[in-house]
């Protein structure tokens, strides 16, 4: 299990999503993640919508 990370689209820096799950299954599509929201990004303060394809 790993903490899922995405890139802040404003600052282009990695941020934790708060979700801990098998990253291989997310990347392979075995676990579908769509229309998730990261509220109050720690890098820029904005809200970001993300899906499994955004996981880094």
mmCIF file of the N, C-alpha and C atoms, coordinates in Angstrom:
data_MODEL
# 
_entry.id   MODEL 
# 
loop_
_atom_site.group_PDB 
_atom_site.id 
_atom_site.type_symbol 
_atom_site.label_atom_id 
_atom_site.label_alt_id 
_atom_site.label_comp_id 
_atom_site.label_asym_id 
_atom_site.label_entity_id 
_atom_site.label_seq_id 
_atom_site.pdbx_PDB_ins_code 
_atom_site.Cartn_x 
_atom_site.Cartn_y 
_atom_site.Cartn_z 
_atom_site.occupancy 
_atom_site.B_iso_or_equiv 
_atom_site.pdbx_formal_charge 
_atom_site.auth_seq_id 
_atom_site.auth_comp_id 
_atom_site.auth_asym_id 
_atom_site.auth_atom_id 
_atom_site.pdbx_PDB_model_num 
ATOM 1   N N  . UNK A 1 1  ? 0.843   -1.169 0.000   1.00 0.00 ? 1  UNK A N  1 
ATOM 2   C CA . UNK A 1 1  ? 0.000   0.000  0.000   1.00 0.00 ? 1  UNK A CA 1 
ATOM 3   C C  . UNK A 1 1  ? 0.891   1.237  0.000   1.00 0.00 ? 1  UNK A C  1 
ATOM 4   N N  . UNK A 1 2  ? 0.391   2.255  -0.656  1.00 0.00 ? 2  UNK A N  1 
ATOM 5   C CA . UNK A 1 2  ? 1.146   3.499  -0.735  1.00 0.00 ? 2  UNK A CA 1 
ATOM 6   C C  . UNK A 1 2  ? 0.181   4.679  -0.732  1.00 0.00 ? 2  UNK A C  1 
ATOM 7   N N  . UNK A 1 3  ? 0.659   5.800  -0.230  1.00 0.00 ? 3  UNK A N  1 
ATOM 8   C CA . UNK A 1 3  ? -0.123  7.026  -0.280  1.00 0.00 ? 3  UNK A CA 1 
ATOM 9   C C  . UNK A 1 3  ? -0.140  7.513  -1.717  1.00 0.00 ? 3  UNK A C  1 
ATOM 10  N N  . UNK A 1 4  ? -1.322  7.711  -2.274  1.00 0.00 ? 4  UNK A N  1 
ATOM 11  C CA . UNK A 1 4  ? -1.429  8.187  -3.646  1.00 0.00 ? 4  UNK A CA 1 
ATOM 12  C C  . UNK A 1 4  ? -1.056  9.662  -3.700  1.00 0.00 ? 4  UNK A C  1 
ATOM 13  N N  . UNK A 1 5  ? -0.255  10.003 -4.695  1.00 0.00 ? 5  UNK A N  1 
ATOM 14  C CA . UNK A 1 5  ? 0.217   11.372 -4.890  1.00 0.00 ? 5  UNK A CA 1 
ATOM 15  C C  . UNK A 1 5  ? -0.207  11.844 -6.279  1.00 0.00 ? 5  UNK A C  1 
ATOM 16  N N  . UNK A 1 6  ? -0.500  13.128 -6.385  1.00 0.00 ? 6  UNK A N  1 
ATOM 17  C CA . UNK A 1 6  ? -0.770  13.759 -7.679  1.00 0.00 ? 6  UNK A CA 1 
ATOM 18  C C  . UNK A 1 6  ? 0.100   15.010 -7.760  1.00 0.00 ? 6  UNK A C  1 
ATOM 19  N N  . UNK A 1 7  ? 0.208   15.573 -8.955  1.00 0.00 ? 7  UNK A N  1 
ATOM 20  C CA . UNK A 1 7  ? 0.913   16.843 -9.104  1.00 0.00 ? 7  UNK A CA 1 
ATOM 21  C C  . UNK A 1 7  ? -0.077  17.988 -8.957  1.00 0.00 ? 7  UNK A C  1 
ATOM 22  N N  . UNK A 1 8  ? 0.286   18.968 -8.163  1.00 0.00 ? 8  UNK A N  1 
ATOM 23  C CA . UNK A 1 8  ? -0.507  20.187 -8.092  1.00 0.00 ? 8  UNK A CA 1 
ATOM 24  C C  . UNK A 1 8  ? -0.414  20.841 -9.466  1.00 0.00 ? 8  UNK A C  1 
ATOM 25  N N  . UNK A 1 9  ? -1.548  21.072 -10.136 1.00 0.00 ? 9  UNK A N  1 
ATOM 26  C CA . UNK A 1 9  ? -1.495  21.657 -11.476 1.00 0.00 ? 9  UNK A CA 1 
ATOM 27  C C  . UNK A 1 9  ? -1.034  23.117 -11.488 1.00 0.00 ? 9  UNK A C  1 
ATOM 28  N N  . UNK A 1 10 ? -1.056  23.769 -10.348 1.00 0.00 ? 10 UNK A N  1 
ATOM 29  C CA . UNK A 1 10 ? -0.626  25.164 -10.269 1.00 0.00 ? 10 UNK A CA 1 
ATOM 30  C C  . UNK A 1 10 ? 0.880   25.254 -10.033 1.00 0.00 ? 10 UNK A C  1 
ATOM 31  N N  . UNK A 1 11 ? 1.364   24.569 -8.994  1.00 0.00 ? 11 UNK A N  1 
ATOM 32  C CA . UNK A 1 11 ? 2.779   24.649 -8.607  1.00 0.00 ? 11 UNK A CA 1 
ATOM 33  C C  . UNK A 1 11 ? 3.637   23.546 -9.213  1.00 0.00 ? 11 UNK A C  1 
ATOM 34  N N  . UNK A 1 12 ? 2.978   22.528 -9.824  1.00 0.00 ? 12 UNK A N  1 
ATOM 35  C CA . UNK A 1 12 ? 3.696   21.393 -10.431 1.00 0.00 ? 12 UNK A CA 1 
ATOM 36  C C  . UNK A 1 12 ? 4.551   20.643 -9.409  1.00 0.00 ? 12 UNK A C  1 
ATOM 37  N N  . UNK A 1 13 ? 4.041   20.535 -8.181  1.00 0.00 ? 13 UNK A N  1 
ATOM 38  C CA . UNK A 1 13 ? 4.732   19.807 -7.120  1.00 0.00 ? 13 UNK A CA 1 
ATOM 39  C C  . UNK A 1 13 ? 3.841   18.669 -6.641  1.00 0.00 ? 13 UNK A C  1 
ATOM 40  N N  . UNK A 1 14 ? 4.437   17.545 -6.202  1.00 0.00 ? 14 UNK A N  1 
ATOM 41  C CA . UNK A 1 14 ? 3.630   16.420 -5.724  1.00 0.00 ? 14 UNK A CA 1 
ATOM 42  C C  . UNK A 1 14 ? 2.924   16.740 -4.408  1.00 0.00 ? 14 UNK A C  1 
ATOM 43  N N  . UNK A 1 15 ? 1.691   16.264 -4.304  1.00 0.00 ? 15 UNK A N  1 
ATOM 44  C CA . UNK A 1 15 ? 0.915   16.404 -3.074  1.00 0.00 ? 15 UNK A CA 1 
ATOM 45  C C  . UNK A 1 15 ? 0.208   15.080 -2.780  1.00 0.00 ? 15 UNK A C  1 
ATOM 46  N N  . UNK A 1 16 ? 0.074   14.776 -1.506  1.00 0.00 ? 16 UNK A N  1 
ATOM 47  C CA . UNK A 1 16 ? -0.618  13.555 -1.083  1.00 0.00 ? 16 UNK A CA 1 
ATOM 48  C C  . UNK A 1 16 ? -2.123  13.746 -1.215  1.00 0.00 ? 16 UNK A C  1 
ATOM 49  N N  . UNK A 1 17 ? -2.806  12.694 -1.663  1.00 0.00 ? 17 UNK A N  1 
ATOM 50  C CA . UNK A 1 17 ? -4.262  12.752 -1.826  1.00 0.00 ? 17 UNK A CA 1 
ATOM 51  C C  . UNK A 1 17 ? -5.003  12.379 -0.548  1.00 0.00 ? 17 UNK A C  1 
ATOM 52  N N  . UNK A 1 18 ? -4.302  11.753 0.385   1.00 0.00 ? 18 UNK A N  1 
ATOM 53  C CA . UNK A 1 18 ? -4.954  11.264 1.596   1.00 0.00 ? 18 UNK A CA 1 
ATOM 54  C C  . UNK A 1 18 ? -5.498  9.853  1.434   1.00 0.00 ? 18 UNK A C  1 
ATOM 55  N N  . UNK A 1 19 ? -5.286  9.259  0.245   1.00 0.00 ? 19 UNK A N  1 
ATOM 56  C CA . UNK A 1 19 ? -5.758  7.896  -0.018  1.00 0.00 ? 19 UNK A CA 1 
ATOM 57  C C  . UNK A 1 19 ? -4.571  6.942  -0.035  1.00 0.00 ? 19 UNK A C  1 
ATOM 58  N N  . UNK A 1 20 ? -4.690  5.842  0.706   1.00 0.00 ? 20 UNK A N  1 
ATOM 59  C CA . UNK A 1 20 ? -3.641  4.837  0.814   1.00 0.00 ? 20 UNK A CA 1 
ATOM 60  C C  . UNK A 1 20 ? -4.168  3.541  0.211   1.00 0.00 ? 20 UNK A C  1 
ATOM 61  N N  . UNK A 1 21 ? -3.592  3.118  -0.920  1.00 0.00 ? 21 UNK A N  1 
ATOM 62  C CA . UNK A 1 21 ? -4.030  1.884  -1.580  1.00 0.00 ? 21 UNK A CA 1 
ATOM 63  C C  . UNK A 1 21 ? -2.927  1.357  -2.482  1.00 0.00 ? 21 UNK A C  1 
ATOM 64  N N  . UNK A 1 22 ? -3.066  0.131  -2.998  1.00 0.00 ? 22 UNK A N  1 
ATOM 65  C CA . UNK A 1 22 ? -2.036  -0.458 -3.857  1.00 0.00 ? 22 UNK A CA 1 
ATOM 66  C C  . UNK A 1 22 ? -1.877  0.351  -5.156  1.00 0.00 ? 22 UNK A C  1 
ATOM 67  N N  . UNK A 1 23 ? -0.783  1.058  -5.282  1.00 0.00 ? 23 UNK A N  1 
ATOM 68  C CA . UNK A 1 23 ? -0.575  1.948  -6.427  1.00 0.00 ? 23 UNK A CA 1 
ATOM 69  C C  . UNK A 1 23 ? -0.530  1.184  -7.744  1.00 0.00 ? 23 UNK A C  1 
ATOM 70  N N  . UNK A 1 24 ? -0.033  -0.059 -7.723  1.00 0.00 ? 24 UNK A N  1 
ATOM 71  C CA . UNK A 1 24 ? 0.030   -0.857 -8.952  1.00 0.00 ? 24 UNK A CA 1 
ATOM 72  C C  . UNK A 1 24 ? -1.371  -1.116 -9.498  1.00 0.00 ? 24 UNK A C  1 
ATOM 73  N N  . UNK A 1 25 ? -2.317  -1.358 -8.596  1.00 0.00 ? 25 UNK A N  1 
ATOM 74  C CA . UNK A 1 25 ? -3.695  -1.618 -9.022  1.00 0.00 ? 25 UNK A CA 1 
ATOM 75  C C  . UNK A 1 25 ? -4.366  -0.353 -9.550  1.00 0.00 ? 25 UNK A C  1 
ATOM 76  N N  . UNK A 1 26 ? -3.993  0.792  -9.021  1.00 0.00 ? 26 UNK A N  1 
ATOM 77  C CA . UNK A 1 26 ? -4.539  2.055  -9.528  1.00 0.00 ? 26 UNK A CA 1 
ATOM 78  C C  . UNK A 1 26 ? -3.987  2.319  -10.924 1.00 0.00 ? 26 UNK A C  1 
ATOM 79  N N  . UNK A 1 27 ? -2.676  2.179  -11.081 1.00 0.00 ? 27 UNK A N  1 
ATOM 80  C CA . UNK A 1 27 ? -2.033  2.450  -12.370 1.00 0.00 ? 27 UNK A CA 1 
ATOM 81  C C  . UNK A 1 27 ? -2.483  1.475  -13.454 1.00 0.00 ? 27 UNK A C  1 
ATOM 82  N N  . UNK A 1 28 ? -2.758  0.224  -13.079 1.00 0.00 ? 28 UNK A N  1 
ATOM 83  C CA . UNK A 1 28 ? -3.168  -0.777 -14.070 1.00 0.00 ? 28 UNK A CA 1 
ATOM 84  C C  . UNK A 1 28 ? -4.661  -0.687 -14.397 1.00 0.00 ? 28 UNK A C  1 
ATOM 85  N N  . UNK A 1 29 ? -5.403  0.074  -13.618 1.00 0.00 ? 29 UNK A N  1 
ATOM 86  C CA . UNK A 1 29 ? -6.836  0.207  -13.862 1.00 0.00 ? 29 UNK A CA 1 
ATOM 87  C C  . UNK A 1 29 ? -7.683  -0.788 -13.094 1.00 0.00 ? 29 UNK A C  1 
ATOM 88  N N  . UNK A 1 30 ? -7.063  -1.665 -12.284 1.00 0.00 ? 30 UNK A N  1 
ATOM 89  C CA . UNK A 1 30 ? -7.833  -2.617 -11.485 1.00 0.00 ? 30 UNK A CA 1 
ATOM 90  C C  . UNK A 1 30 ? -8.699  -1.892 -10.457 1.00 0.00 ? 30 UNK A C  1 
ATOM 91  N N  . UNK A 1 31 ? -8.205  -0.783 -9.955  1.00 0.00 ? 31 UNK A N  1 
ATOM 92  C CA . UNK A 1 31 ? -8.986  0.075  -9.059  1.00 0.00 ? 31 UNK A CA 1 
ATOM 93  C C  . UNK A 1 31 ? -9.283  1.351  -9.833  1.00 0.00 ? 31 UNK A C  1 
ATOM 94  N N  . UNK A 1 32 ? -10.561 1.631  -10.035 1.00 0.00 ? 32 UNK A N  1 
ATOM 95  C CA . UNK A 1 32 ? -10.976 2.813  -10.795 1.00 0.00 ? 32 UNK A CA 1 
ATOM 96  C C  . UNK A 1 32 ? -11.202 3.993  -9.847  1.00 0.00 ? 32 UNK A C  1 
ATOM 97  N N  . UNK A 1 33 ? -10.539 5.080  -10.119 1.00 0.00 ? 33 UNK A N  1 
ATOM 98  C CA . UNK A 1 33 ? -10.730 6.305  -9.345  1.00 0.00 ? 33 UNK A CA 1 
ATOM 99  C C  . UNK A 1 33 ? -11.118 7.419  -10.311 1.00 0.00 ? 33 UNK A C  1 
ATOM 100 N N  . UNK A 1 34 ? -12.283 8.004  -10.113 1.00 0.00 ? 34 UNK A N  1 
ATOM 101 C CA . UNK A 1 34 ? -12.728 9.095  -10.983 1.00 0.00 ? 34 UNK A CA 1 
ATOM 102 C C  . UNK A 1 34 ? -13.359 10.206 -10.152 1.00 0.00 ? 34 UNK A C  1 
ATOM 103 N N  . UNK A 1 35 ? -13.225 11.404 -10.634 1.00 0.00 ? 35 UNK A N  1 
ATOM 104 C CA . UNK A 1 35 ? -13.863 12.582 -10.030 1.00 0.00 ? 35 UNK A CA 1 
ATOM 105 C C  . UNK A 1 35 ? -13.608 12.727 -8.534  1.00 0.00 ? 35 UNK A C  1 
ATOM 106 N N  . UNK A 1 36 ? -12.363 12.556 -8.128  1.00 0.00 ? 36 UNK A N  1 
ATOM 107 C CA . UNK A 1 36 ? -11.978 12.789 -6.740  1.00 0.00 ? 36 UNK A CA 1 
ATOM 108 C C  . UNK A 1 36 ? -11.567 14.250 -6.601  1.00 0.00 ? 36 UNK A C  1 
ATOM 109 N N  . UNK A 1 37 ? -11.721 14.790 -5.410  1.00 0.00 ? 37 UNK A N  1 
ATOM 110 C CA . UNK A 1 37 ? -11.332 16.179 -5.178  1.00 0.00 ? 37 UNK A CA 1 
ATOM 111 C C  . UNK A 1 37 ? -10.338 16.260 -4.036  1.00 0.00 ? 37 UNK A C  1 
ATOM 112 N N  . UNK A 1 38 ? -9.222  16.926 -4.306  1.00 0.00 ? 38 UNK A N  1 
ATOM 113 C CA . UNK A 1 38 ? -8.263  17.269 -3.263  1.00 0.00 ? 38 UNK A CA 1 
ATOM 114 C C  . UNK A 1 38 ? -8.623  18.685 -2.828  1.00 0.00 ? 38 UNK A C  1 
ATOM 115 N N  . UNK A 1 39 ? -9.145  18.817 -1.617  1.00 0.00 ? 39 UNK A N  1 
ATOM 116 C CA . UNK A 1 39 ? -9.567  20.130 -1.122  1.00 0.00 ? 39 UNK A CA 1 
ATOM 117 C C  . UNK A 1 39 ? -8.397  20.829 -0.441  1.00 0.00 ? 39 UNK A C  1 
ATOM 118 N N  . UNK A 1 40 ? -8.270  22.101 -0.676  1.00 0.00 ? 40 UNK A N  1 
ATOM 119 C CA . UNK A 1 40 ? -7.232  22.920 -0.048  1.00 0.00 ? 40 UNK A CA 1 
ATOM 120 C C  . UNK A 1 40 ? -5.840  22.336 -0.245  1.00 0.00 ? 40 UNK A C  1 
ATOM 121 N N  . UNK A 1 41 ? -5.414  22.255 -1.478  1.00 0.00 ? 41 UNK A N  1 
ATOM 122 C CA . UNK A 1 41 ? -4.085  21.745 -1.824  1.00 0.00 ? 41 UNK A CA 1 
ATOM 123 C C  . UNK A 1 41 ? -3.029  22.401 -0.932  1.00 0.00 ? 41 UNK A C  1 
ATOM 124 N N  . UNK A 1 42 ? -2.137  21.605 -0.323  1.00 0.00 ? 42 UNK A N  1 
ATOM 125 C CA . UNK A 1 42 ? -1.120  22.188 0.554   1.00 0.00 ? 42 UNK A CA 1 
ATOM 126 C C  . UNK A 1 42 ? -0.095  23.051 -0.190  1.00 0.00 ? 42 UNK A C  1 
ATOM 127 N N  . UNK A 1 43 ? -0.015  22.910 -1.499  1.00 0.00 ? 43 UNK A N  1 
ATOM 128 C CA . UNK A 1 43 ? 0.930   23.720 -2.277  1.00 0.00 ? 43 UNK A CA 1 
ATOM 129 C C  . UNK A 1 43 ? 0.349   25.062 -2.706  1.00 0.00 ? 43 UNK A C  1 
ATOM 130 N N  . UNK A 1 44 ? -0.933  25.078 -3.124  1.00 0.00 ? 44 UNK A N  1 
ATOM 131 C CA . UNK A 1 44 ? -1.494  26.321 -3.669  1.00 0.00 ? 44 UNK A CA 1 
ATOM 132 C C  . UNK A 1 44 ? -2.787  26.776 -2.998  1.00 0.00 ? 44 UNK A C  1 
ATOM 133 N N  . UNK A 1 45 ? -3.400  25.909 -2.186  1.00 0.00 ? 45 UNK A N  1 
ATOM 134 C CA . UNK A 1 45 ? -4.626  26.273 -1.484  1.00 0.00 ? 45 UNK A CA 1 
ATOM 135 C C  . UNK A 1 45 ? -5.913  26.083 -2.271  1.00 0.00 ? 45 UNK A C  1 
ATOM 136 N N  . UNK A 1 46 ? -5.807  25.710 -3.545  1.00 0.00 ? 46 UNK A N  1 
ATOM 137 C CA . UNK A 1 46 ? -7.000  25.513 -4.368  1.00 0.00 ? 46 UNK A CA 1 
ATOM 138 C C  . UNK A 1 46 ? -7.505  24.078 -4.250  1.00 0.00 ? 46 UNK A C  1 
ATOM 139 N N  . UNK A 1 47 ? -8.708  23.825 -4.777  1.00 0.00 ? 47 UNK A N  1 
ATOM 140 C CA . UNK A 1 47 ? -9.257  22.476 -4.872  1.00 0.00 ? 47 UNK A CA 1 
ATOM 141 C C  . UNK A 1 47 ? -8.911  21.923 -6.243  1.00 0.00 ? 47 UNK A C  1 
ATOM 142 N N  . UNK A 1 48 ? -8.546  20.638 -6.309  1.00 0.00 ? 48 UNK A N  1 
ATOM 143 C CA . UNK A 1 48 ? -8.204  19.996 -7.573  1.00 0.00 ? 48 UNK A CA 1 
ATOM 144 C C  . UNK A 1 48 ? -9.016  18.718 -7.744  1.00 0.00 ? 48 UNK A C  1 
ATOM 145 N N  . UNK A 1 49 ? -9.631  18.548 -8.905  1.00 0.00 ? 49 UNK A N  1 
ATOM 146 C CA . UNK A 1 49 ? -10.298 17.300 -9.253  1.00 0.00 ? 49 UNK A CA 1 
ATOM 147 C C  . UNK A 1 49 ? -9.270  16.406 -9.925  1.00 0.00 ? 49 UNK A C  1 
ATOM 148 N N  . UNK A 1 50 ? -9.248  15.118 -9.535  1.00 0.00 ? 50 UNK A N  1 
ATOM 149 C CA . UNK A 1 50 ? -8.262  14.194 -10.093 1.00 0.00 ? 50 UNK A CA 1 
ATOM 150 C C  . UNK A 1 50 ? -8.870  12.813 -10.252 1.00 0.00 ? 50 UNK A C  1 
ATOM 151 N N  . UNK A 1 51 ? -8.199  11.985 -11.055 1.00 0.00 ? 51 UNK A N  1 
ATOM 152 C CA . UNK A 1 51 ? -8.616  10.596 -11.256 1.00 0.00 ? 51 UNK A CA 1 
ATOM 153 C C  . UNK A 1 51 ? -7.379  9.707  -11.208 1.00 0.00 ? 51 UNK A C  1 
ATOM 154 N N  . UNK A 1 52 ? -7.581  8.414  -11.387 1.00 0.00 ? 52 UNK A N  1 
ATOM 155 C CA . UNK A 1 52 ? -6.476  7.457  -11.318 1.00 0.00 ? 52 UNK A CA 1 
ATOM 156 C C  . UNK A 1 52 ? -5.349  7.757  -12.288 1.00 0.00 ? 52 UNK A C  1 
ATOM 157 N N  . UNK A 1 53 ? -5.662  8.329  -13.447 1.00 0.00 ? 53 UNK A N  1 
ATOM 158 C CA . UNK A 1 53 ? -4.617  8.624  -14.436 1.00 0.00 ? 53 UNK A CA 1 
ATOM 159 C C  . UNK A 1 53 ? -3.685  9.743  -13.973 1.00 0.00 ? 53 UNK A C  1 
ATOM 160 N N  . UNK A 1 54 ? -4.096  10.501 -12.960 1.00 0.00 ? 54 UNK A N  1 
ATOM 161 C CA . UNK A 1 54 ? -3.282  11.605 -12.446 1.00 0.00 ? 54 UNK A CA 1 
ATOM 162 C C  . UNK A 1 54 ? -2.302  11.174 -11.358 1.00 0.00 ? 54 UNK A C  1 
ATOM 163 N N  . UNK A 1 55 ? -2.424  9.934  -10.882 1.00 0.00 ? 55 UNK A N  1 
ATOM 164 C CA . UNK A 1 55 ? -1.555  9.444  -9.814  1.00 0.00 ? 55 UNK A CA 1 
ATOM 165 C C  . UNK A 1 55 ? -0.121  9.322  -10.332 1.00 0.00 ? 55 UNK A C  1 
ATOM 166 N N  . UNK A 1 56 ? 0.816   9.827  -9.532  1.00 0.00 ? 56 UNK A N  1 
ATOM 167 C CA . UNK A 1 56 ? 2.234   9.754  -9.920  1.00 0.00 ? 56 UNK A CA 1 
ATOM 168 C C  . UNK A 1 56 ? 2.973   8.758  -9.055  1.00 0.00 ? 56 UNK A C  1 
# 
